[in-house]
Structure formats: structure tokens, C-alpha cells
Amino acid sequence: MTIRAEAIERGQAWLARADLRPTRQRLTLAALLIGDGRDRHVTAESLFAAAKARGESVSLATVYNTLKAFCDAGLMQEVTVDGSKSYFDTNTREHPHFYWEDDARLTDAPADQLEITRLPDVPEGAEIASVDVVIRLRRK
């Protein structure tokens, strides 16, 4: 199953917005990530599997490197769960996440329902770069 032309075009525009060179691998992965216009939470392994399922020739190392390039360019954000498991989110606005422990899945949580009224003082010479909120869930 090949990637649709509209998805490739959307991927090209996404890469151009960040001034990233549109290599074949970047275009393929961009089309899989944002080709339908919806935000995604992926792991490198799940994106690799999606590319392989479509018959695309890409290595897992290339997927990791490409996701890092997308994050460095501001197209995605990396969300780390458990200190070792990374998810990559195409929604770059600051927002909280639900982490579903039962099936190791990350989803957006409603940002308008989150209130952080106070943060701790930071050490001298430091500043807060961001605040990541991951709410861990499990089924009852």
C-alpha cells in the first residue's frame, strides 16, 4: 500500500515550514505522521512498523535520526515516559498527556482542565525551560 499524493504534499509543506531538506525518507515519515492532517503520538518502533507495512525501505536508525531532526526543527516534541520510553508528538503546543499503562499508549489530555497554580523556586542561575505533565492511567 503506497502513501497517497496528498499525504506527500502535506509532508513536503510541513518540512518546508521548518526549512528541512525533503529527503525520500523524511518525506515518507512526514507523510505517515501528518499526511491525514491529524496529530499523532508515535514511538520510533511504531513509525518504523508503519513504514514497513507500506513497503517503504527505511531503517530503524533512520527513523530515530529523522524523529530527532523533526524535534530539533520544532515540528514535533519528544515526551519521555518511565525515563526510557520516548513518544513523539506532532502537536507542539504545550499540553498534558495521558499515559495508558495497560497498553503503553500516549494520548492528549484536555489542557483547559489542567491548572498548575505554583511551581517550586528554581536554583540560582537556572530557568524553567518547560513543564511536562504526564498523567499515568490504568483500567479499573
N, C-alpha and C positions, 0 to 999 in steps of 0.2 A: 504494500500500500504506500504510495508516494505522498509527499506533502503537497497540499494544494497551492496553487499560484498565489491566491490571496494571502495565505499564511506567510509565504516567502516575501511578498511585498510588504506586509506588516512588519516582518522581521528586518527587512532592509531599512525601513524608516526608523525602527527602534535603534538599530546600530548606528545609523547616520546621526540621530539625535545626540548620541554620545561620542560621535566622531571616531567610531571604531571601524577598522578595515573589515569589509564584509567577506571574510574567507568562506569557503564552502562549508566548513564545519560550524563556524559561527552562525551562518545563515540557517543551516539545518536546525541547530539547537535553539536559535531565536524563534524560528517558526514554530517549533514544538512548544516553546514556553509561552509565547504571546500571540500565536497565529490566529486564535479564535477571539482575541480581544479580552479574554478573562485572565484574572490574576491566578498565579499558581504557587504552590509550595512544593518543591521537589527536593529530593536528595540527588547527589551525583549518580548514585546507582539507579534510581528510578528514571532519571532522564536518559541515562545510558541504555536502559532496557527499552524505553520508548523509541529511541533512535534505532536500535537493533530490530525492533518489531516492525519498523517501516523499511527495513532493508538498508539502512544508512550505514556507511563504513566510517566508524569513529571509535577511538579507543577510550577506555575509562579515564586514562590520564588526560586525554584531550578534553573530556567533559569537565574534569576537575579544573584544569587550567582555564577553560573557557568560562566556567561559572565564576572563578576568581576575577577574570578580566571584566566580566559583566558587573560584578560587585565593585571593583575598583573604579569603573566608569560611572557608577551611580545608577545603573539600570536595575540592580537587584540589591537585596540586603541578605546577609547571612544571619541566621538565627541558630544559635547553638543550644542544644538540649543535652543534658547529662554530661556536659563538658567534653563530649567526644562526637556526638551525633550532630551533624550540620544539616540544616534545611536552608533552601534558598527561596526567597520570596520576591516575586515580581512587583508586589505592592511596596513601594519605597516610602510611603507616608508613615510617620510614626504611629504605631498601633499595637495593641496587645495581641497575644496569641493563646489559643488553647492547644495543649499537647495532650492527645488522646493516648494514654499509656497502653491501653489494651491492643491497639493496632498500630502504634508508633506513627501517628498521623498528626500533622500540624495544620490548624485552621485559624482564620482570623477570629478574634473576639471583638465584640462591639466596643469601639473606642469611646463612644459617647456615654458609656456606662461606667467607665473607669475614672476614679478620682484619686489622685495622689496629692495629698494636701501638704506633705512635708517630706523633704529629703534630708539625710544627715549632712552635717557640715563636711566639706571635703578637706583633706590635708592641705596645708600651706603649699603653694606652688603647683596645685592641681586644679583642674576644672572638669565638670561633668561633660562628657562627650555625648552620651545618650543614656537613656534608661530603657532597658529591655524588660518587658513583662511577659512571662510565660506561665500560664495557669495550667497546672497539670490536672487532668481529669481521668477518672476510671469509671466504668459502668458499675451501677449498684447491683 
